[in-house]
Amino acid sequence: MKSYEQLLGAEGRRVFFRAERFKAQNLLSPRLVRLDVDDVALRLLDFSLSGIAAVDAPVADWSERVGETVEVRIGVGRETAHQGRGRICRVEPTTMGPKLGIRFVEGYLDIGELMARHEEAALRQELDGGLEAEIDSICPGYRLLCADVIYFLRRYKAMLERVAETAPLAVGRRNRRHPDEILDYCEEKAIPEWRRLWERGGELVAAVMDDPEKLRAVKRFTELVVTPEFMAAPIWQRSYEKPLGYPGDFQVMRQVYDWQRIGDTTYGQLVHRLGLDVAECIATRMVAIKQTIAETVVSAPDDGGPVNVLSLGCGPAQEVANYLRVPKLPRPVSFTLIDQDETALSFAYEQTLPEVARFNGQAAVSCLHVSFTQLLKAWSVLSELPKQDLIYSVGLIDYLALRRARTLITTLYEQLKPGGRLVIGNMRETEMSNLWPMEFICDWTVIYRNEADMRALVEGLSPAPVIEAVTPDSTGRVYLLYARKPG
């Protein structure tokens, strides 16, 4: 037990108490909850007893309304859960659109009442729709695909469980198969079958991508029927549950880079291998970037300083660690790694530091813990860095709509030296894209782009870049755009 003298308060601005805030996405269905601020529909981000945060469409502009008192209404289903006035305390730009912080100036939000109304509305919606209406909204071809996927997985599961049960009886037999041999054989047979199902899934869901209602229905059906079958495998479970709060976290990337058989059962290991097949493009794009780093270090003009390389959304920065394992550096090189996940940065720093130490000052790695929305602000932290010979971002632009992506890319481009190179990676729109397994099985949403979309990302940059290539990775599922700033 601590004495009063040992109890510590907060520091900095945290000394100002704030009521506990709750994230709307974790507790409330966007189909049931509506937020209106001065009769403008906004998306509720979080809420507390004393206020809310909300976001408007990217084209909206609330910057001149800070300090204004507005009418706030939160509806749940057909009922009003809260209505009163609030003051706009702040407005900040985000990748989703302007984010408003609103503090109530009369009354408070009864969170218990809000949640009770939400649960009642959710129950009514679930029961009033009826099973038949919900099933009928899913096309028969897609339901058949889901049945085929379940049969495919359970067939292997039953076979592997049978092998595990009979294994003790085979002890001492000269022809007894090692578990790795059995998995080798299963993978050889399962992966082609899996890819055929994956391709069918992509063809079937393409028809619902522009229909929000159908898209929601198909995703819900998939997550209830198919997703549980994949949860025995670490890579699928982590991608779906998102324990760090965002999809494709650096631990998922590590699983792909390690390419090991992991899972509590042989069936789980087999399904994990299917997940690695989907995520292989994470590894192949990393290899491509490592090669680009090596080319840059050799070919960048020598201005007397190190070759500067910046990675935005670096994750575990495996390509940097792999590059720094070379026996000897051709030139001094300085890496700047930026990510909004502090644990990812910590891992990246820990795995690169031993390599940096070998080169006695010829290599340096700096890590910046910065949110991507901060980089969109005029005072961007990037302006404090030296100009870069190479800037790349291969796991972030997929999440940004064109307008926001261009804003961020402009910021990156301004930080390039004349003659410097910008590399942008993005999931590719193709027949065998990752759309079906990622979006529907894992609830992992990204924007898929074709070649024209990739070129549009760098339109309007000044001076106009030289687009050297827009090329797929070796899996064909990721595009890499290479653009050079004129010298």
Long-range contacts (C-beta under 8 A, 24 or more apart in sequence): 18-48, 18-50, 19-48, 19-49, 19-50, 19-51, 20-48, 20-49, 21-46, 21-47, 21-48, 21-53, 22-46, 22-47, 22-48, 22-111, 27-115, 27-118, 28-118, 29-118, 29-122, 31-125, 31-216, 32-76, 32-77, 32-118, 32-121, 32-122, 32-125, 33-74, 33-75, 33-76, 33-118, 34-74, 34-75, 34-76, 35-72, 35-73, 35-74, 35-75, 36-71, 36-72, 36-73, 36-75, 37-70, 37-71, 37-72, 37-86, 37-100, 37-102, 38-70, 38-71, 39-71, 42-100, 43-96, 44-74, 45-99, 47-74, 47-109, 47-111, 47-114, 48-109, 48-111, 49-108, 49-109, 49-111, 50-103, 50-104, 50-108, 50-109, 51-86, 51-89, 51-101, 51-102, 51-103, 51-104, 51-109, 52-86, 52-101, 52-102, 52-109, 53-99, 53-100, 53-101, 53-102, 54-99, 54-100, 54-102, 55-94, 55-96, 55-97, 55-98, 55-99, 55-100, 56-97, 56-98, 56-100, 57-97, 58-96, 58-97, 58-401, 58-403, 58-404, 59-97, 60-97, 60-98, 61-98, 62-88, 62-91, 62-98, 62-100, 63-91, 63-98, 65-91, 66-90, 66-91, 69-105, 70-102, 72-102, 72-104, 74-109, 74-114, 76-114, 76-117, 76-118, 76-121, 77-117, 77-120, 77-121, 77-124, 77-125, 78-121, 79-117, 79-121, 81-110, 81-113, 81-114, 81-117, 81-118, 82-107, 82-109, 82-110, 82-114, 92-373, 93-373, 93-376, 93-377, 94-373, 94-376, 95-372, 95-373, 95-376, 95-399, 95-400, 95-401, 95-404, 95-408, 134-217, 134-221, 137-213, 137-214, 137-217, 138-217, 138-218, 138-221, 139-204, 139-207, 141-204, 142-204, 142-205, 142-218, 142-221, 143-221, 145-197, 145-200, 145-201, 145-204, 146-221, 146-222, 146-225, 146-226, 148-197, 148-200, 149-197, 149-201, 149-226, 149-229, 150-225, 150-226, 150-229, 152-190, 152-193, 152-194, 152-197, 153-229, 153-230, 153-271, 154-229, 156-186, 156-190, 156-267, 156-270, 157-267, 159-186, 160-186, 160-265, 160-266, 160-267, 160-270, 161-267, 163-266, 164-265, 164-266, 179-266, 180-261, 182-266, 183-261, 183-266, 183-269, 183-270, 183-273, 186-270, 187-270, 187-273, 190-270, 190-273, 190-274, 191-273, 191-274, 191-277, 194-274, 194-277, 195-277, 195-432, 198-278, 198-432, 198-436, 198-437, 199-431, 199-432, 201-436, 201-437, 201-440, 202-431, 202-432, 202-433, 202-435, 202-436, 203-431, 204-436, 205-435, 205-436, 205-439, 205-440, 206-435, 209-435, 218-440, 219-439, 219-440, 219-443, 222-440, 222-441, 223-440, 223-441, 223-443, 226-440, 226-441, 227-441, 227-442, 229-271, 230-271, 230-274, 230-275, 230-441, 232-263, 232-264, 232-265, 232-267, 232-268, 232-271, 233-263, 233-268, 233-269, 233-270, 233-271, 233-272, 233-274, 233-275, 234-262, 234-263, 234-268, 234-272, 235-272, 235-275, 235-276, 235-279, 236-271, 236-272, 236-275, 236-441, 236-442, 239-275, 239-438, 239-442, 239-444, 240-441, 240-442, 240-443, 240-444, 244-341, 244-343, 246-341, 247-442, 247-443, 247-444, 247-445, 248-282, 248-395, 248-444, 249-315, 249-341, 249-344, 250-315, 250-316, 250-339, 250-341, 250-343, 250-344, 250-347, 250-348, 252-279, 252-282, 253-282, 253-315, 253-316, 253-318, 253-395, 254-316, 254-318, 254-347, 255-279, 256-280, 256-282, 256-283, 257-282, 257-283, 257-286, 257-316, 257-318, 259-283, 278-434, 278-437, 278-438, 280-475, 281-427, 281-434, 281-473, 281-475, 281-477, 281-478, 282-395, 284-473, 284-474, 284-475, 284-478, 285-394, 285-425, 285-473, 285-478, 285-480, 286-318, 286-319, 286-322, 286-394, 287-319, 288-473, 288-480, 289-319, 289-392, 289-394, 289-423, 289-425, 290-319, 290-322, 290-323, 292-390, 292-392, 292-421, 292-423, 292-482, 293-319, 293-320, 293-323, 293-390, 294-323, 294-326, 296-389, 296-390, 296-421, 297-329, 297-330, 297-331, 297-333, 298-330, 298-331, 300-331, 300-389, 300-390, 300-419, 300-420, 301-417, 301-419, 302-331, 305-332, 305-386, 306-331, 306-332, 306-333, 306-334, 306-364, 307-331, 307-332, 307-333, 307-334, 307-389, 307-390, 308-333, 308-334, 308-336, 308-385, 308-386, 308-387, 308-388, 308-389, 308-390, 308-417, 309-333, 309-334, 309-335, 309-336, 309-388, 309-389, 309-390, 309-391, 309-392, 310-335, 310-336, 310-337, 310-338, 310-382, 310-385, 310-388, 310-390, 310-391, 310-392, 310-412, 310-415, 311-335, 311-336, 311-337, 311-338, 311-391, 311-392, 311-393, 312-338, 312-372, 312-375, 312-391, 312-392, 312-393, 312-396, 312-408, 312-412, 313-338, 313-339, 313-372, 313-393, 313-394, 313-395, 313-396, 314-338, 314-339, 314-344, 314-345, 314-348, 315-339, 315-341, 315-344, 315-348, 315-395, 316-344, 316-347, 316-348, 316-351, 317-348, 317-351, 317-352, 318-351, 320-348, 320-352, 320-365, 321-348, 321-351, 321-352, 321-355, 324-352, 324-355, 324-356, 324-359, 324-363, 325-355, 329-359, 329-362, 329-363, 331-362, 332-361, 332-362, 332-363, 333-362, 333-363, 333-364, 334-363, 334-364, 334-365, 334-366, 334-386, 335-363, 335-364, 335-365, 335-366, 336-366, 336-367, 336-368, 336-385, 336-388, 337-365, 337-366, 337-367, 337-368, 338-367, 338-368, 338-370, 338-375, 339-367, 339-368, 339-369, 339-370, 340-369, 340-370, 340-371, 340-372, 342-369, 345-369, 372-396, 372-408, 375-408, 375-411, 376-404, 376-407, 376-408, 376-411, 380-411, 382-411, 382-412, 382-414, 382-415, 383-415, 385-415, 387-415, 387-416, 387-417, 387-420, 388-415, 388-416, 388-417, 388-420, 389-416, 389-417, 389-419, 389-420, 389-421, 390-420, 390-421, 390-423, 391-415, 391-416, 391-420, 391-421, 391-422, 391-423, 392-422, 392-423, 392-424, 392-425, 393-423, 393-424, 393-425, 394-423, 394-424, 394-425, 394-478, 394-480, 395-425, 397-424, 397-425, 397-426, 397-457, 398-425, 398-426, 398-427, 398-446, 398-447, 398-448, 399-445, 399-446, 399-447, 400-447, 401-447, 402-453, 402-456, 402-457, 405-457, 406-457, 406-459, 406-460, 409-457, 409-458, 409-461, 410-460, 410-461, 413-458, 413-461, 413-465, 413-485, 416-485, 417-485, 418-485, 418-486, 418-487, 419-484, 419-485, 419-486, 419-487, 420-484, 420-485, 421-468, 421-482, 421-483, 421-484, 421-485, 422-458, 422-465, 422-481, 422-482, 422-483, 422-484, 422-485, 423-480, 423-481, 423-482, 423-483, 424-454, 424-457, 424-458, 424-480, 424-481, 424-483, 425-478, 425-479, 425-480, 425-481, 426-453, 426-454, 426-457, 426-478, 426-479, 426-481, 427-477, 427-478, 427-479, 428-472, 428-476, 428-477, 428-478, 428-479, 429-453, 430-472, 430-476, 430-477, 432-476, 432-477, 433-477, 434-477, 449-479, 451-479, 454-479, 454-481, 455-481, 457-481, 458-483
